[in-house]
Amino acid sequence: MYQWRKFEFFEEKYAGKCAIPDDVTGNVECCSSGRGKVVVGCDDGTVNLLDRGLKFNYGFQAHSSSVLFVQQLKQRNFLVTIGEDEQISPQLSAMCLKVFDLDKMQAEGSSTTSPECVQILRIFTNQFPEAKITSFLVLEEAPPILFIAIGLDNGCIYCIKGDIARERITRFKLEVENSEKSHSSSITGLGFRVDGHSRQLFSVTQSSVSLFSLQEQPPRRQTLDQIGSSVNSVTMSDRSELIIGRPEAVYFYEVDGRGPCWAFEGEKKFLGWFRGYLLCVIADQRNGKNTFNIYDLKNRLIAQSLVVKEVSQMLCEWGNIILIMADKSALCIGEKDMESKLDMLFKKNLYTVAINLVQSQQADAAATSEVLRKYGDHLYGKQDYDEAMAQYIQTIGHLEPSYVIQKFLDAQRIYNLTNYLEKLHERGLASKDHTTLLLNCYTKLKDVEKLNVFIKSEDGVGEHKFDVETAIRVCRAANYHEHAMYVAKKSGRHEWYLKILLEDLGRFDEALVYISSLEPSQAGLTVEEYGKILIEHKPAETIEILMRLCIMEGESLKEGTSGSTYLLSMLPSPVDFLNIFIHRPESLMDFLEKYINKVKDSSAQVEIHNTLLELYISNDLSFPSLSQSDASQNDVSYRERTSSRAGVSNGKLKYGYQEKETLNVEKDRLERRQKGLALLKSAWPSEMEHPLYDVDLAIILCEMNTFKEGLLYIYEKMKLYKEVIACYMQAHDHEGLIACCKKLGDSDQGGDQSLWADLLKYFGELGEDCSKEVKEVLSYIERDDILPPIVVLQTLARNQCLTLSVIKDYIARKLEQESEMIEEDRHSIDKYQEETLAMRKEIEDLRTNARIFQLSKCTACTFTLDLPAVHFMCMHSFHQRCLGDNEKECPECAPEYRSVLETKRSLEQNANDQDCFFQKVKSSKDGFSVIAEYFGKGVVSKTRNRSNS
């Protein structure tokens, strides 16, 4: 043990001027500490309490003769003493145990200041014979229970357990050795071991070490060793280990026997334990001096070594070690702070000792890291780079990595730097820059094996310990494409995986297979980003993947299945992928055609049909860009553009090639327009009010690209018949114009008869000979009586090329019809005048002449009429009894009269309904007849009279 280094980790307190106060008059026999006090028992029976710095607080007379043992309790402020008192009788021993409550002082007015003695026990009784007390120990169980062990020189241990203050106690005896043996049977030391509910008691004699299991009844004794120790050389460690000192060594004991021993030579006068340190007062027989050593057993060093005088007591309090000498002087020793100890070690370059010291004393990680850093700097300065890096690696997590990296950036130390960066990544503390630096180290070293290990290493949950994107980017830049792809695939960075496949390696088939293996949502995102490249090189395969993404498949998702509509709404829409077809509109057309053939109820069907229509109708097959189109350019016909394109030729071969190309383009355009017309029709079935495309957009497309067939279909579906015939008029298609009016001008089939009037007006303003067409139009106008002859004459008179022969027959027939109608009207007028004259005559007769009622029978009951009777002006007579009460109208004529009144009232109400009046005028072939009818019924005139009034 002489090889152990000696240090001065402790220092004397109070400038070495520490001693037992003069107020303590007797010789010190025993000491104890706790609860911020040092308790000193003297041979004069007094007990003295000392404060910090061994300053006297107070003392009191505990025993009359001498205080042999004293112990300050920790849980309660009780003091337990053993001493000699006056012997009352020869049968009773003078030795007694007292318990003092230090929180309760004697009543005021007493002559001395002393705590209250709560209990006095006689130690020796008839059952427990008197012997010399050699050791004493108190264990505090759950308050107020105490367990007191008293060791005797006869090898016995007297035990007292219970509530001492209330004298509710149990006494029993433990025998270690027979008293008949030699003096070596004296109990020299005791120690309690508490493990949960288990209570064990170590006992030491000069020749043995024993262990009693107190939870068993009777307590079981177990001999741990056949060697012992003397008094004051027994103590307990903070891990409840028994420590005994012998001249040759210091021994540690646990419940199963002897443990480690430390060969510290010399007689052990005192043994103690303080904060993990072993305290020893060793007598050197060669020079007669006493040495006080403080051993750090973990780090195998002597923390302090002092030559001291004769020591009588050793105890610990206030974080200090207190040695009381035989001459009442004292030595207080305190541990230096960690910083001071480390400074001392750093000055001696004892970095290994410093590291062990901070680790053994459980210093915080920051302090340990600082020591390791200094050690590493020391080794780095000595150019021991490998060992220096070993120290720096231990600082990871506390020391800034840039501090270490900066030291090892030299190419000659790239291996050390690589090692540090690897450890940094293993602990998950690497940044993106660290990953970049490590991968660059691998690539410079061309260490593919280590690169493989680093790239393919994973932690417990399958995630990489480095920044994935940085690793991919560095590997890709260094042309380690396979490694970059591995990381991208393993970490689910599909966009990087595909970027490498497509942009760096050009492996399009593999990229398509990879996209097919992804989840639909991920596959959709990757196709959106890289679809342009895939469509350019693998259009058919890419469209197949898009179809799988956008179309619901499987038996459980068939049309009509519950929840299919919701699931369909969760699928990607073809609209999301339109941008990838920017340079391949023919592929877009193919994709959308396949989609609408499969899916009939997509949420984006309007956008899809709009896009398809634009592709079909456009003169040049290009990506839909209606917002960027120039209207002036679109006004130019397709034929003019193709002819001008074909005209630019430098030779016959070139001209022939361009002509062939033009024919192919023209053929493709016609096919697309046929598809466009079919789409216009199929996307607007008869049972639907609105089509599956934007009507306004469709009209604009048809007009911009001069797609007449589509425009006519849309106008017809929207019942914009005037716009339909306007298209024919612009094209001067007279045959088609008349056919269109035949189809759309028939009111019986929901047509608009006014189209014939517009058609007649067109021919009247045409300025050319169109006699044949006019005659055909006049035949339909005459058949349906659409226009009056005067209007026809005025309209056709504007065309200077038409002769009277065109309308001669029409006029003759109309005049004949008008003559017949006039004749019929005259007959009607005569009839109405005769009826009116008769009515007026009857009214006058009623006013001026008397009425003679000659009926002899009642009109109601047909019996002979007798009085009282009631006669009405309509020549009906009734018994008064046959009429109801207050009956003032003829029961026979009243219904007819009420009907007339109701009709009149209805006409008056209709006179106020102007919308109904104008609707009838508009819908009638002859509006004048409707107005004449209203005047004839007196509705219009009466309304005017009311308004005037």
Sequence and secondary structure as in RCSB ss.txt:
>XXXX:A:sequence
MYQWRKFEFFEEKYAGKCAIPDDVTGNVECCSSGRGKVVVGCDDGTVNLLDRGLKFNYGFQAHSSSVLFVQQLKQ
RNFLVTIGEDEQISPQLSAMCLKVFDLDKMQAEGSSTTSPECVQILRIFTNQFPEAKITSFLVLEEAPPILFIAI
GLDNGCIYCIKGDIARERITRFKLEVENSEKSHSSSITGLGFRVDGHSRQLFSVTQSSVSLFSLQEQPPRRQTLD
QIGSSVNSVTMSDRSELIIGRPEAVYFYEVDGRGPCWAFEGEKKFLGWFRGYLLCVIADQRNGKNTFNIYDLKNR
LIAQSLVVKEVSQMLCEWGNIILIMADKSALCIGEKDMESKLDMLFKKNLYTVAINLVQSQQADAAATSEVLRKY
GDHLYGKQDYDEAMAQYIQTIGHLEPSYVIQKFLDAQRIYNLTNYLEKLHERGLASKDHTTLLLNCYTKLKDVEK
LNVFIKSEDGVGEHKFDVETAIRVCRAANYHEHAMYVAKKSGRHEWYLKILLEDLGRFDEALVYISSLEPSQAGL
TVEEYGKILIEHKPAETIEILMRLCIMEGESLKEGTSGSTYLLSMLPSPVDFLNIFIHRPESLMDFLEKYINKVK
DSSAQVEIHNTLLELYISNDLSFPSLSQSDASQNDVSYRERTSSRAGVSNGKLKYGYQEKETLNVEKDRLERRQK
GLALLKSAWPSEMEHPLYDVDLAIILCEMNTFKEGLLYIYEKMKLYKEVIACYMQAHDHEGLIACCKKLGDSDQG
GDQSLWADLLKYFGELGEDCSKEVKEVLSYIERDDILPPIVVLQTLARNQCLTLSVIKDYIARKLEQESEMIEED
RHSIDKYQEETLAMRKEIEDLRTNARIFQLSKCTACTFTLDLPAVHFMCMHSFHQRCLGDNEKECPECAPEYRSV
LETKRSLEQNANDQDCFFQKVKSSKDGFSVIAEYFGKGVVSKTRNRSNS
>XXXX:A:secstr
 TTSEE   EEESGGG EE  TT  S EEEEEEETTEEEEEETTSEEEEEETTTEEEEEEE  SSEEEEEEE SS
SSEEEEEEE   SSTTS SEEEEEEEEEEE  TT SS  EEEEEEEES  SSS    EEEEEEEE STT EEEEE
EETTSEEEEEEEETTTTEEEEEEEESS TTS GGGSEEEEEEEEETTEEEEEEEESS EEEEETTSSS EEEEEE
S    TT EEE TTS EEEE SS EEEEETTEEEEEE   SEEEEEEEETTEEEEEEE TTT  EEEEEEETTTT
EEEEEEEE  EEEEEEETTEEEEEETTSEEEEEEE  HHHHHHHHHHTT HHHHHHHHHHTT  HHHHHHHHHHH
HHHHHHTT HHHHHHHHHHTTTTS HHHHHHHT SGGGHHHHHHHHHHHHHTT   HHHHHHHHHHHHHHT HHH
HHHHHH   TTS  SS HHHHHHHHHHTT HHHHHHHHHHTT HHHHHHIIIIII  HHHHHHHHHHS HHHHHH
HHHHHHHHHHHH HHHHHHHHHHHHS  SGGGSTT TTHHHHHHHS  GGGGGGGGTT HHHHHHHHHHHHHH S
S TTHHHHHHHHHHHHH SS     GGG  HHHHTS HHHHHHHHHH  SSHHHHHHHHHHHHHHHHHHHHHHHH
HHHHHHHTS TT SS SS HHHHHHHHHHTT HHHHHHHHHHTT HHHHHHHHHHHT HHHHHHHHHHHS GGGT
  THHHHHHHHHHHTS S  HHHHHHHHHHHHHHT S HHHHHHHHTT TT  THHHHHHHHHHHHHHHHHHHHH
HHHHHHHHHHHHHHHHHHHHHHHS       B TTT SB  SSEEE TTS EEETTTS TT  S TTTHHHHHHH
HHHHHHHHHHHH HHHHHHHHHHSS HHHHHHHHHHTTHHHHHHHHHH 
